[in-house]
Amino acid sequence: MMDSVRYVLDQVNVMSLATADEHGTPYAANVYFAADEQLNIYFVSSASTAHSQHVLSRAEVAITIYPEVDGYRKIHGLQLRGCATPVAGDAWEAAWEIYLNKFTFVAKLAAMVKSQQVFCCKPHWIRFIDNRVAFGHKWETVWPPPSPSGR
């Protein structure tokens, strides 16, 4: 199943990011994203956007990532919950490389991107939906998965 998760993360460019303000009012925004091998999800946004402000005051987010399909029997993708935090210093450079590997066109926008905020979402729950198997078929896990020894 993790191969399917990785495939969606690699093949889909845009995710829907759900945040909430300090009063709990929900908000959603579509943003480009890239993921690392540990399934951390990186996105870039202006620090002045509503979703960035929400993340800075309330790190808990929800994310959906689905490829565009032409029928309900082909729906497959990810639902995640996690915490998003700003990335800085050496971690910013590593995040930039991950983002640049997926979106080579942003190399031309490096100066503009450097003035933006890079965020990292560390998922703690992942659900994979796959109607190609059966309507409503899903698999979910906490993330990272517990070690076999329970530690």
C-alpha positions as CSV (number, residue, x, y, z in Angstrom):
1,M,0.0,0.0,0.0
2,M,2.9,2.4,0.7
3,D,3.8,2.1,-3.0
4,S,0.4,3.5,-3.9
5,V,0.8,6.3,-1.4
6,R,4.3,7.2,-2.8
7,Y,2.9,7.0,-6.3
8,V,0.2,9.6,-5.6
9,L,2.7,11.9,-3.8
10,D,5.0,11.7,-6.8
11,Q,2.5,12.0,-9.6
12,V,0.1,14.7,-8.2
13,N,1.2,18.3,-8.0
14,V,-1.5,20.0,-6.1
15,M,-3.0,19.3,-2.7
16,S,-5.9,20.8,-0.9
17,L,-4.8,22.1,2.5
18,A,-7.4,22.6,5.2
19,T,-6.6,24.9,8.1
20,A,-8.6,26.6,10.8
21,D,-8.3,30.1,12.3
22,E,-8.1,30.8,16.0
23,H,-11.9,30.5,16.3
24,G,-11.9,27.2,14.5
25,T,-13.4,28.5,11.3
26,P,-12.3,26.2,8.5
27,Y,-10.4,27.3,5.4
28,A,-9.1,25.4,2.4
29,A,-6.5,26.3,-0.2
30,N,-4.9,24.4,-3.1
31,V,-1.1,24.6,-3.1
32,Y,1.7,22.9,-5.0
33,F,3.6,20.4,-2.8
34,A,6.5,17.9,-2.8
35,A,7.1,15.1,-0.4
36,D,10.3,13.5,0.9
37,E,11.0,9.8,1.6
38,Q,9.6,10.0,5.1
39,L,6.3,11.4,3.6
40,N,6.9,14.9,5.0
41,I,5.0,17.3,2.7
42,Y,6.5,20.6,1.8
43,F,4.6,23.6,0.4
44,V,5.5,27.2,-0.3
45,S,3.3,30.2,0.4
46,S,3.3,33.8,1.2
47,A,3.4,34.3,5.0
48,S,0.5,36.8,4.6
49,T,-2.0,34.3,3.2
50,A,-4.8,33.1,5.4
51,H,-3.7,29.5,5.4
52,S,-0.1,30.5,6.3
53,Q,-1.4,32.6,9.2
54,H,-3.6,29.8,10.3
55,V,-0.7,27.3,10.3
56,L,1.5,29.7,12.3
57,S,-1.1,30.0,15.0
58,R,-2.5,26.5,14.8
59,A,-0.3,23.8,13.3
60,E,-2.9,21.0,12.9
61,V,-3.9,20.6,9.3
62,A,-5.8,18.2,7.0
63,I,-4.7,17.5,3.4
64,T,-6.3,15.7,0.5
65,I,-4.3,14.7,-2.6
66,Y,-6.1,13.1,-5.5
67,P,-5.4,12.8,-9.2
68,E,-8.0,14.1,-11.6
69,V,-10.1,11.2,-12.9
70,D,-13.2,10.9,-15.2
71,G,-15.4,8.7,-13.1
72,Y,-16.1,7.7,-9.5
73,R,-14.8,4.1,-10.1
74,K,-11.4,5.7,-10.8
75,I,-11.2,7.8,-7.6
76,H,-8.0,7.1,-5.6
77,G,-5.9,9.3,-3.4
78,L,-4.9,10.4,0.0
79,Q,-6.4,12.0,3.1
80,L,-3.9,13.1,5.7
81,R,-3.8,14.8,9.1
82,G,-0.7,16.3,10.6
83,C,1.1,19.3,11.9
84,A,2.6,21.9,9.6
85,T,5.5,24.2,10.7
86,P,7.7,26.7,9.0
87,V,11.0,25.5,7.7
88,A,14.2,27.5,8.3
89,G,18.0,27.3,8.1
90,D,19.6,24.1,6.7
91,A,16.1,22.5,6.7
92,W,15.0,25.2,4.3
93,E,17.8,24.3,1.8
94,A,16.8,20.6,2.0
95,A,13.1,21.4,1.5
96,W,14.0,23.6,-1.4
97,E,15.9,20.8,-3.1
98,I,13.0,18.4,-2.6
99,Y,10.6,21.0,-4.1
100,L,13.0,21.8,-6.9
101,N,13.3,18.2,-7.9
102,K,9.6,17.9,-8.4
103,F,9.0,21.4,-9.9
104,T,12.1,22.2,-12.0
105,F,10.4,25.4,-13.3
106,V,10.7,27.0,-9.9
107,A,14.5,27.3,-10.4
108,K,13.7,30.4,-12.4
109,L,11.6,31.8,-9.5
110,A,14.3,31.2,-6.8
111,A,14.5,34.8,-5.7
112,M,10.7,35.1,-5.4
113,V,10.4,31.7,-3.6
114,K,13.1,32.7,-1.1
115,S,10.9,35.6,0.0
116,Q,8.1,33.1,0.7
117,Q,7.5,30.8,3.6
118,V,8.3,27.1,3.2
119,F,6.2,24.8,5.4
120,C,6.6,21.1,6.3
121,C,3.7,19.0,7.2
122,K,4.5,15.9,9.2
123,P,1.6,13.5,8.8
124,H,0.4,11.5,11.8
125,W,-2.5,9.8,10.1
126,I,-2.8,8.6,6.4
127,R,-5.8,7.2,4.6
128,F,-5.6,5.8,1.0
129,I,-8.9,5.7,-0.8
130,D,-9.2,3.5,-3.9
131,N,-12.5,3.0,-5.7
132,R,-10.6,1.1,-8.4
133,V,-10.6,-1.8,-6.0
134,A,-14.1,-1.3,-4.7
135,F,-16.4,1.6,-4.0
136,G,-15.2,3.2,-0.7
137,H,-12.2,0.8,-0.4
138,K,-9.7,2.3,2.0
139,W,-6.6,1.7,4.0
140,E,-5.4,3.8,6.8
141,T,-2.5,4.0,9.3
142,V,-1.0,6.2,11.9
143,W,2.3,7.7,10.8
144,P,5.0,7.0,11.3
145,P,3.9,3.4,12.0
146,P,4.7,2.0,15.4
147,S,7.8,-0.2,15.6
148,P,7.3,-3.9,15.9
149,S,8.6,-3.8,19.4
150,G,6.0,-1.2,20.3
151,R,8.6,1.5,21.1
